[in-house]
Amino acid sequence: MPKAKRRGRSYGVLLGSFVFFAALLFGTSLALPYLTGLRVEHIPASASIMFQPWMDLVPSTADAVDFTNVSWALAEGLNVSASSPILNIYQTGQTLTFANTTYLVSYAIPNSNPKNNETGVDIFKPSEGAYASLQSTINASSIVGRQDYRGVTIYYVVNNVTGGDLVTARIAFYGGFIMYSQTPGDPTAQVRAGLDVALDRETSLFANRTVQLSVYAVAGNGTNYLALHYIGYGAEINGSNFAAKAVTGTGADFQALYAFGFNTSSLASSKSNLVTSTYQHGLDYYLLDNYVVAKVPVYSEELLIMLMAF
């Protein structure tokens, strides 16, 4: 960068410099879509998202969230057995399957020790009947340990996961949701963190304006999506700081909308080629303020993985 000029210029020179740079900036803004090949759109200053009940269980410390509307996906022909168990409580012999689950959410919390894996919680929204049956049976069991946390019972269960492996876990029932954690270390603390948001002792991740704008970038202010994902780090696009993805569509016509967020709109513009080259078969690309957005087709054989993770 050239060094700043010494003071002492005439007013006319300063005015001429101002006009020149103003014209340069204005011309650059007009040329931006042509230089990048992408059109430019903007998020309204009043943009907001539709706050959903499950968002009130995700703490601000989470850096990744995955939401999947299971019942809708099954209705659209998701290639997975509806009877496949999501939870299999060893002590009581109860199972929660895709068939009796409305939607599920997972979130991850960074570990204070960067050498350790992230910890996290799964949130299930079962049918009313499945929720009541699981809660009453586990609560009545004499072999299930438990503790009270601010009026909510956290149960010590064992999950019989795929392959017959037994995993120690924690479960809490709250407002029609099942909170579950089998994270190594202290799964109880992870369930408590989610409950603290619902009990107004912690802030939701979705109260963060950056998170809201990221969600808005892929979903607007609606909830008409099969899946919604947010990550608070760069993902596969070098230089991005956060990203979101929403999967929408019906029948055989599914799409994923990706939005990669950068610190500035100019940086987003300069990195747009990384997005277009990563998603070469995209249906549409554009700049949305400091986001680069890509709309890509989702094929039936990849629908499951596209719904479950970023």
C-alpha positions as CSV (number, residue, x, y, z in Angstrom):
1,M,0.0,0.0,0.0
2,P,1.5,3.4,-0.9
3,K,2.4,5.7,1.9
4,A,0.1,8.5,2.9
5,K,0.8,11.9,1.2
6,R,1.9,14.8,3.3
7,R,-0.7,17.4,4.1
8,G,-0.6,20.8,2.2
9,R,-2.5,20.0,-0.9
10,S,-4.8,22.7,-2.3
11,Y,-8.6,22.3,-1.9
12,G,-8.9,21.7,-5.7
13,V,-6.5,18.8,-5.6
14,L,-8.3,17.2,-2.7
15,L,-11.7,17.7,-4.4
16,G,-10.3,16.2,-7.6
17,S,-9.0,13.2,-5.7
18,F,-12.3,12.7,-3.9
19,V,-14.2,12.8,-7.2
20,F,-11.8,10.4,-8.8
21,F,-12.0,7.8,-6.0
22,A,-15.7,8.2,-5.7
23,A,-16.1,7.5,-9.4
24,L,-13.7,4.5,-9.0
25,L,-15.7,3.0,-6.2
26,F,-19.0,3.6,-7.9
27,G,-17.7,2.1,-11.1
28,T,-16.3,-0.9,-9.2
29,S,-19.7,-1.5,-7.5
30,L,-21.4,-1.4,-10.9
31,A,-18.8,-3.7,-12.4
32,L,-18.8,-6.2,-9.5
33,P,-21.4,-8.6,-11.0
34,Y,-19.6,-8.6,-14.3
35,L,-16.2,-9.1,-12.8
36,T,-17.4,-12.1,-10.7
37,G,-20.0,-13.3,-13.1
38,L,-22.5,-13.3,-10.2
39,R,-25.5,-11.0,-9.6
40,V,-25.6,-9.1,-6.4
41,E,-28.5,-9.2,-3.9
42,H,-28.9,-7.7,-0.5
43,I,-30.4,-8.8,2.9
44,P,-33.0,-6.3,4.1
45,A,-32.0,-4.4,7.2
46,S,-35.2,-5.7,8.9
47,A,-34.5,-9.4,8.0
48,S,-35.6,-11.9,10.7
49,I,-36.1,-15.6,10.9
50,M,-39.0,-17.7,12.1
51,F,-37.9,-18.8,15.5
52,Q,-38.8,-22.5,16.1
53,P,-39.3,-24.2,19.5
54,W,-36.2,-26.5,19.0
55,M,-34.0,-23.4,18.7
56,D,-34.8,-22.7,22.3
57,L,-32.7,-25.7,23.3
58,V,-29.5,-24.8,21.5
59,P,-27.0,-22.9,23.7
60,S,-24.9,-20.0,22.4
61,T,-21.8,-22.1,22.9
62,A,-22.7,-24.4,20.0
63,D,-20.7,-24.0,16.8
64,A,-22.7,-26.4,14.6
65,V,-26.3,-27.3,14.3
66,D,-28.1,-29.9,12.2
67,F,-31.9,-30.0,11.9
68,T,-33.8,-32.7,9.9
69,N,-37.6,-32.9,9.4
70,V,-37.7,-36.7,9.6
71,S,-41.5,-37.2,9.1
72,W,-41.5,-35.0,6.0
73,A,-38.4,-36.7,4.5
74,L,-40.1,-40.1,5.0
75,A,-43.2,-38.8,3.3
76,E,-41.0,-37.7,0.4
77,G,-39.6,-41.2,0.0
78,L,-36.3,-41.0,2.0
79,N,-34.4,-44.2,1.4
80,V,-34.2,-45.4,5.0
81,S,-36.1,-48.0,7.0
82,A,-38.8,-46.2,9.1
83,S,-38.4,-48.9,11.7
84,S,-34.7,-48.3,12.1
85,P,-34.0,-47.4,15.8
86,I,-32.6,-44.0,16.6
87,L,-32.6,-44.8,20.3
88,N,-32.6,-48.2,21.9
89,I,-32.8,-48.0,25.7
90,Y,-31.2,-51.1,27.1
91,Q,-32.6,-51.0,30.6
92,T,-36.3,-50.8,29.5
93,G,-36.1,-52.3,26.0
94,Q,-37.7,-49.3,24.4
95,T,-36.9,-47.9,21.0
96,L,-37.4,-44.6,19.2
97,T,-37.5,-45.1,15.5
98,F,-37.7,-42.8,12.4
99,A,-41.4,-43.7,12.1
100,N,-42.3,-42.2,15.5
101,T,-39.9,-39.2,15.2
102,T,-41.1,-35.9,13.8
103,Y,-37.7,-34.3,13.6
104,L,-34.3,-34.4,15.1
105,V,-31.6,-31.9,15.9
106,S,-28.0,-32.2,16.8
107,Y,-25.6,-29.6,17.9
108,A,-21.9,-29.6,18.7
109,I,-20.0,-27.6,21.3
110,P,-16.2,-27.0,20.9
111,N,-14.1,-28.7,23.6
112,S,-11.9,-26.4,25.8
113,N,-9.0,-28.7,24.9
114,P,-8.6,-28.4,21.1
115,K,-7.0,-31.9,21.0
116,N,-10.3,-33.4,22.1
117,N,-13.4,-33.9,19.9
118,E,-16.4,-31.6,20.2
119,T,-19.2,-32.6,22.5
120,G,-22.8,-32.3,21.8
121,V,-26.5,-33.2,22.2
122,D,-29.2,-34.8,20.1
123,I,-32.7,-33.4,20.4
124,F,-35.6,-35.6,19.3
125,K,-39.1,-34.5,18.7
126,P,-41.1,-37.8,18.9
127,S,-44.8,-38.3,18.4
128,E,-46.9,-37.5,21.5
129,G,-47.5,-41.2,22.1
130,A,-43.9,-42.2,21.8
131,Y,-42.8,-39.3,24.0
132,A,-45.3,-40.2,26.8
133,S,-44.4,-43.9,26.6
134,L,-40.7,-43.4,26.8
135,Q,-40.9,-40.9,29.6
136,S,-43.4,-42.9,31.8
137,T,-41.5,-46.2,31.4
138,I,-38.1,-44.8,32.0
139,N,-39.4,-42.8,35.0
140,A,-41.0,-45.9,36.5
141,S,-37.8,-48.1,36.1
142,S,-36.0,-48.9,39.3
143,I,-32.7,-49.6,37.5
144,V,-32.4,-46.2,35.7
145,G,-30.4,-43.7,37.7
146,R,-31.5,-40.1,37.7
147,Q,-30.8,-36.6,39.1
148,D,-32.9,-33.5,39.3
149,Y,-31.8,-30.3,37.5
150,R,-33.9,-27.2,38.1
151,G,-37.1,-29.2,38.2
152,V,-36.2,-31.4,35.2
153,T,-35.1,-35.1,35.7
154,I,-32.0,-36.2,33.9
155,Y,-31.9,-40.0,33.5
156,Y,-28.8,-42.2,33.3
157,V,-29.5,-44.7,30.5
158,V,-27.6,-47.1,28.3
159,N,-28.2,-47.0,24.6
160,N,-27.9,-50.2,22.6
161,V,-26.5,-48.7,19.4
162,T,-26.1,-50.3,16.1
163,G,-23.8,-53.4,16.3
164,G,-24.8,-54.2,19.8
165,D,-22.4,-51.8,21.5
166,L,-23.6,-50.4,24.8
167,V,-23.1,-46.7,25.4
168,T,-23.7,-44.8,28.6
169,A,-25.8,-41.7,28.0
170,R,-28.1,-39.1,29.6
171,I,-31.7,-38.3,28.6
172,A,-34.0,-35.5,29.7
173,F,-37.7,-35.0,28.7
174,Y,-38.7,-31.4,28.3
175,G,-41.8,-29.8,26.6
176,G,-42.2,-32.7,24.1
177,F,-38.5,-32.9,23.3
178,I,-36.1,-35.6,24.3
179,M,-32.5,-34.3,25.0
180,Y,-29.9,-37.0,24.6
181,S,-26.1,-37.0,25.0
182,Q,-23.6,-39.8,25.0
183,T,-20.6,-37.5,24.7
184,P,-17.4,-38.7,26.4
185,G,-16.5,-36.9,29.6
186,D,-19.6,-35.4,31.1
187,P,-22.8,-35.9,29.1
188,T,-24.8,-34.6,32.0
189,A,-23.3,-31.2,31.6
190,Q,-24.2,-31.1,27.9
191,V,-27.8,-31.9,28.6
192,R,-27.8,-29.2,31.3
193,A,-26.5,-26.6,28.9
194,G,-29.4,-27.2,26.6
195,L,-31.9,-27.1,29.4
196,D,-30.4,-23.8,30.6
197,V,-31.5,-22.1,27.4
198,A,-35.1,-23.4,27.8
199,L,-35.0,-22.3,31.5
200,D,-33.9,-18.8,30.5
201,R,-30.5,-19.2,32.2
202,E,-28.5,-19.2,28.9
203,T,-28.9,-17.5,25.5
204,S,-29.9,-19.4,22.4
205,L,-27.4,-19.7,19.5
206,F,-30.2,-18.3,17.3
207,A,-30.3,-15.1,19.2
208,N,-26.9,-14.3,17.6
209,R,-27.4,-11.9,14.7
210,T,-24.8,-13.5,12.5
211,V,-26.5,-16.9,12.9
212,Q,-29.9,-15.3,12.1
213,L,-28.5,-13.7,8.9
214,S,-26.9,-17.0,7.9
215,V,-30.2,-18.8,8.3
216,Y,-32.0,-16.0,6.5
217,A,-29.5,-16.4,3.6
218,V,-30.7,-19.9,2.9
219,A,-34.2,-20.0,4.3
220,G,-35.5,-16.4,4.4
221,N,-38.0,-16.0,7.2
222,G,-39.8,-19.3,6.5
223,T,-39.5,-22.8,7.7
224,N,-40.3,-24.6,4.5
225,Y,-37.2,-26.8,4.5
226,L,-36.5,-30.5,5.0
227,A,-33.2,-29.7,6.6
228,L,-31.3,-26.8,8.0
229,H,-27.6,-26.7,9.0
230,Y,-25.4,-24.0,10.4
231,I,-21.6,-24.1,11.2
232,G,-19.7,-21.3,12.9
233,Y,-16.5,-22.0,11.1
234,G,-15.1,-22.0,7.6
235,A,-16.1,-25.5,6.3
236,E,-14.6,-26.4,2.9
237,I,-14.4,-22.8,1.5
238,N,-11.1,-21.2,2.5
239,G,-11.6,-17.8,4.1
240,S,-15.2,-18.2,5.1
241,N,-16.1,-17.7,8.7
242,F,-19.5,-19.4,8.9
243,A,-22.0,-21.1,6.6
244,A,-25.5,-22.4,6.4
245,K,-27.4,-24.9,4.3
246,A,-31.1,-25.6,3.7
247,V,-32.5,-28.5,1.8
248,T,-35.9,-27.9,0.1
249,G,-38.1,-29.4,-2.5
250,T,-40.7,-32.2,-3.0
251,G,-40.9,-35.4,-5.0
252,A,-37.8,-35.9,-7.1
253,D,-37.0,-32.2,-7.2
254,F,-34.7,-31.4,-4.2
255,Q,-32.2,-28.6,-3.9
256,A,-29.7,-27.5,-1.4
257,L,-29.0,-23.8,-0.9
258,Y,-25.5,-23.0,0.6
259,A,-24.4,-19.7,2.0
260,F,-20.8,-19.1,2.9
261,G,-20.2,-16.0,5.0
262,F,-17.1,-13.8,4.9
263,N,-16.0,-10.8,6.9
264,T,-16.7,-8.4,4.1
265,S,-18.6,-8.3,0.8
266,S,-15.4,-7.6,-1.1
267,L,-13.8,-10.7,0.4
268,A,-17.0,-12.7,-0.5
269,S,-16.6,-11.5,-4.1
270,S,-13.0,-12.4,-4.3
271,K,-13.7,-15.9,-3.0
272,S,-16.8,-16.6,-5.1
273,N,-14.8,-18.6,-7.6
274,L,-14.0,-21.1,-4.8
275,V,-17.7,-21.7,-4.3
276,T,-18.6,-22.0,-7.9
277,S,-15.7,-24.4,-8.5
278,T,-16.6,-26.5,-5.4
279,Y,-20.2,-26.7,-6.5
280,Q,-19.6,-27.0,-10.3
281,H,-23.0,-28.4,-11.1
282,G,-24.9,-25.6,-9.3
283,L,-28.3,-24.3,-10.6
284,D,-27.6,-20.8,-9.5
285,Y,-24.9,-18.6,-7.8
286,Y,-25.1,-15.1,-6.4
287,L,-23.5,-12.6,-4.0
288,L,-25.7,-11.8,-1.0
289,D,-23.9,-9.0,0.8
290,N,-21.0,-10.8,2.6
291,Y,-22.3,-14.2,1.5
292,V,-21.7,-16.3,-1.5
293,V,-24.7,-18.4,-2.2
294,A,-24.9,-21.6,-4.3
295,K,-28.0,-23.5,-5.2
296,V,-27.3,-27.1,-6.2
297,P,-29.5,-30.1,-7.1
298,V,-29.9,-32.9,-4.6
299,Y,-30.3,-36.4,-6.1
300,S,-32.3,-39.1,-4.5
301,E,-29.3,-41.4,-3.8
302,E,-27.6,-38.6,-1.8
303,L,-30.7,-37.2,0.0
304,L,-30.1,-38.9,3.3
305,I,-26.6,-37.6,3.8
306,M,-27.6,-34.2,2.5
307,L,-30.4,-34.0,5.1
308,M,-28.3,-35.2,8.0
309,A,-25.1,-33.1,7.8
310,F,-23.6,-30.1,6.2
